[in-house]
Amino acid sequence: MIFRARQFEFVFPRPALVMGIVNVTPDSFSDGGKFLEADAAVDHALKLVAQGADILDIGGESTRPGAEPVGEAEELRRVIPVIEKLAPQIKIPISIDTSKPAVARAALAAGASIVNDVAAATRTDFAMWEIVAEYRAGYVVMHAQGSPSTMQENPHYADVVHQVGGFFSERLSQMLNEVGVSMEQVVLDPGIGFGKSLEHNLQLLAGLRSFTKWRRPLLVGVSRKSFIMKLLAAETADRLPASLACTTLALASGAQIIRTHDVPETLMAMRMTEAVLAEPAAKNLPCLVCGRSGK
């Protein structure tokens, strides 16, 4: 399996990739306001690279539950200077976390290589995918129900794992057959926390293995998310242990990219998990979810 994002190429199987989060926002749930100024965001991004990040995810609009939309001009003002300063200094891909085609285009022109599309589920035209195809950029197709401002009001699914899988199937067909995005450009993200209840998030984590059938890298983002608080009454600063537990389970279920605020801690958990999974005896361990042997 190959993932291509402009000049970058990752060939799997290989150690899972760490996507470090850089929020250039005043209101993100975990670190809003800390890196709003371009120089502070660049310094933080370079720190994440030094800590071992394989990808940097730059976002200028908060997608926390209840967040209000940001205008295109303001989002561009926040993220483009950061990307322009970062791109010449690093040798890893930059991802732009956005819902707006114009922001994606400007970010790719400034040196980004991946579009992390938080509105992939609500697209009614091909504008974003045409830009991805034009630049031969990597593309994260993320599932969400509703918009950040309303997505947690009353999320509902008959079968969340089945419905997210159906969404992936539909979007892959549209992008590959109607626009010309290649399969090797695509990453799948089930959108933990985006229009899902606590039970939906747990069901998705338990069912991640079903999303590997498309043989595309699976991205999982659980870092410090509010469903951890709902289950464990843990405030944002205390959610790292639970985030690492979810990371370990995700890797065991076939995830290849982990999106995180906490790069060094997550990287250690990932490499330890991979070392155990690489042992021949791991193939005989029963599945933690279904209880069946891995034989």
Helices and strands as residue ranges (DSSP letters): E 2-5, E 8-11, E 17-23, H 38-51, E 55-59, H 72-86, E 94-98, H 101-110, E 114-117, G 120-122, H 127-135, E 138-142, H 160-174, I 175-179, G 183-185, E 186-189, H 198-206, G 208-214, E 219-221, H 226-232, G 236-238, H 240-252, E 257-260, H 263-277, G 280-284
